[in-house]
Amino acid sequence: MNAKDPIAFVPSSTSRLGGGDIVISLTPEQTQKLGMDASMLADWFHSALWALATLRTVNPAECTVSASSWHTMINDVEHRLLPRLEGIRDALVRAHDSSGGSVNDLALAMDVPRSTAQYRRDVLRRSQKSTWEDWAVFGGPQQGGQAPQDDRDGQ
């Protein structure tokens, strides 16, 4: 990894656990803006990668993974990570629209047909910002934003 590359993969021969490390570097400003969200998101991204690796290496029917491990993976992905990613996406689409971005460019960025991009943008234009979209823009209480009160509903 060089000083300008924010993402690196450390090969297994030099990684901490022997399998490979993914390193994501942030600037001081990014770290300050993200606050505790950075470590929480890293934990949930880890759960998503753990889940994907588990699904690719075990036969769930053989019950070699405990129900509590599956529970943790599902909870971290479904109730923690996905709502936040959806909030980030919606905030990005709104920002793109506010800056004069075209529907064609949005379709290209989303890798969807133009009609789908138009529909998604129109839905956002007609709706209030979700809790997680506000979280994406303003952060949680450590940044002075309005923190979501309930992770369980994903809204």
Secondary structure, 3 states (H helix, E strand, C coil): CCCCCCEEEECHHHCCCCCCEEEECCCHHHHHHHCCHHHHHHHHHHHHHHHHHHHHHCCHHHCCCCHHHHHHHHHHHHHHHHHHHHHHHHHHHHHHHHCCCCHHHHHHHHCCCHHHHHHHHHHHHHCCCCHHHHHHHHCCHHHCCCCCCCCCCCC
